[in-house]
Amino acid sequence: MRKNRGFTMIELLIVIVILGLLASLVAPKFFSQLSTAERGIAAAQMNAFETALDTYRLDLGAYPAKLEDLRSGEQPRWDGPYLPKDVPLDPWGNPYVYTTPGENNAPYSIMSYGADGKPGGIDNNEDIVHK
């Protein structure tokens, strides 16, 4: 009587081909969701900045000159830190762009230049502007 000692080479090749086909179908969907998630993280971080900036303004009467001022201050009415941790970089490792006053008579503006870290761009490189 002959004993089965494992899989044949043909069986292994068939399994490898099936796994390759599945990976080729799933990988593009996964990577497109990754860029969407990064843009969502940037938007969420900018929302947290908005809350911290508004609280800072309520305490001191004006918006800070830079985002780092939300973590430490010497002003008499400063009641921070207004962010629980240091100011994070955007999901692509670039600093957020904060200006005060902002565009269109806004008190401030916060933006990320996207994956390329440069103004403008399309798709994943498109700027994310907090409104």
Buried (B, 14 or more C-beta within 10 A) or exposed (E): EEEEEEEEEEEEEEEEEEEEEEEEEEEEEEEEEEBEEBBEBBEEBBEEBBEBBBBBBEBBEEBBEEBBBBBEBEBEEBEBBBBEEEBBEBBBEBBBBBEBEBEEEEEBBBBBBBBBBEEEBEEBBBBBBBE
